[in-house]
Every structure is written in C-alpha cells, then in structure tokens.
C-alpha cells in the first residue's frame, strides 16, 4: 500500500498474511476433543445453516485482513480517493483460452464420482514412483505439494501412491519432494479466486473506490522507469510518478497469531546416518511401516541409524507467559533495549534475539506484539 499527494509519497507498507488453514484445522481438532469429554451435552441439530454470502473461514479471514489494513490508513491520513488494482477472472479461460460455452460444465472430472476414480483412470492404477499397477484398495491419493505448503486439491496436484511408498520416510528424505519438483506446473487458482471475490465484495466496505488493471500499472511503470516490485506497483497505482519524492520510511506488517493453542510439542531424536554421516531426525530414518495388520515390503531406513546424537523429548507449556516472541523489553541488568526471541525453561528464562538468556523479572515490557508485527525496512528502487 502507498499514500501519495502533493508530489510526494507519505506512506508505504507491505502487509504479509500467512495461511490460516492449518490454524483453523488445529482449532477444530481441539474443539472436537473438548466436546467429546462432555458426556451429557445437549444435542443440537439445527445450528449448521450458513447465512447468505457465507465464505470459508480462511477466505473470510483474508478478506477481513485486507479491509482492516485499508481502513487503518483512514484513521491517521486524510485519504480522498482509494485506488485498488483488482478485477474478476475467468478461471476456465485461464486454463483453456479457447473454451466453448458448453464446456464450462464439463471439466476434467466430468463423468467421475470421486477424485480417486478420476486418478485411477488417468494413471491406469499405477504408482507414481515405481510405475507398477496395483489394486485400487492399495493406492492412496497423495498431494505433491502438501496443503500446509500451499497445495490444492486440483487433480494436477494429486498422484497415486501404493501403501509401500506412501510413508513418512518418503515424505522426509526427498523422494516425493523430487516428484513434486518435476511435475507439470499448473495455475494456482486461489489467488485468482480471491481477486474475483475482492472485486465483488470491496464495494460493501468502500463504495467509492476506483478500480485499475494490472496492464495499466505495468505501462505506467515502464513510462516512469520504475522497477517491478509490490511497493513500486502500489506507488504507481496511487498516482505517483517519476517526479514524486519517495519516502524513506517503509514498513513491513506481518499478521501474527495472538495465541498458540498447542500446549505440547514433540522434538524428535537425532541420529547419524551411516551413509553420509549427517545428522537426521528419527522420522526420516524410520522403518517406513504404516500398517500393523499386515507386513508389506516397506522401504526400511532404520538400518542406517549409526548412533543417537540427542534424545527425543516432549515440551509441555503449563501456563500463559507474559512475554512473547518479538516483544520489545528493557533489560534492567545491562540498561539496554532488547527483543524477545522465545520463553524457555517453563517460563523461568527468556531467550533474547542476541542469544543471551535472562530471567523475566529483570525485563520491563515496552511494547507487546499482539497480532501485528511492524518492522521498518529499506526501500529498494532498482
């Protein structure tokens, strides 16, 4: 985002928002665990109706975050006009520019009941790693790029793996990572969907905003001789030219979670791999066994464990800590301002970003990061 006027740039920032899918999934799992303990919970059957205009929680969070970041500027800057580079997209034409009107309802999975049925027909019941044919009951649907890393449920991101190959060892040691790197690159429709959604919902919050297109921004940048970047694009979209004075105060705002619901963390044991003498986690050098009911020809990596370097352990947080990562504190011991990296030893010690540890009673909290981390960064013009 950028704010310009009077032949100068007053404000420039870049807002970063990570995916909320994993956090929403974890919240749902914790909620189900709590409900399972309510033995006499009153049954409710009519509380699952979705209101008009309902959006998935992850998409709703992304929309609200974008709107809040824009509304925040109105609170301390006299903004007279809002210009947004947004436009609706046709997802089908992105994949097939020559698509016919009757083909919109006949996609890749037309005629198949499930995704697995389509993959079985596409890959002829063959494993993506060894190329051998297996019965459908022994094949598993695998995401090349995992959902937590930005992968989608599109068929182009899915392959079939047998029970033998679909194990934790192949996930970690790079076999499936190489398969994902060599796959055919496909279009990521998530950003396209959100841009179309933003174009239809933004007028509910800002009735008088002005839309612009990406090609117009590119032409203006070329005319003014400005390099391609998110900050430079925002500067041009707001009306800046090569005659404007750029600001030296550029901020990077990152959305952080307010609470970590995970009270218990597991740290895996470390072993030396006898093949390359490198330190690796226990799950990477595992037996590969995924089924206890029958023995399969698993890829056993456990035989390559040479010696144990560190034991596995479980860390349990039993209380809410007063300090959190990125908090700004004053160290009364050395009379300096420090930044918190983490809280360790069950809250008895605080690890600072400079690597030193100190007790919490010697720290005075100056700024508590609660939701948004703001950092000043240099502006790169070329």
Secondary structure, 3 states (H helix, E strand, C coil): CEEEECCEEEEEEEEECCCCHHHHHHHHHHHHHHHHCCCCCCCCCCCCCCCCCCCCHHHHHHHHHHHHHHHHHHCCCCCCCCEEECCCCCHHHHHCCCCCHHHHHCCCCCCCCCHHHHHHHHHCCECCCCCCECCHHHEEEEECCCHHHCCCCCHHHEEEEECCCCCHHHHHCCHHHHHHHCCCCCCCHHHHHHHHHHHHHHHHCCCCCEEECHHHHHHHHHHHCCCCCHHHHHHHHCCCCCCCECCCCEEEEEECCCCCCCCEEEECCEEEECCCCCEEECCCCCCCCCCCCCCCCCCCCHHHEEEEEECCEEEECCCCCCCCCCCEEEECCCCEEEEEEEEEHHHCEEEECCCCEECHHHEEEEECCCCEEEEEECCCCC
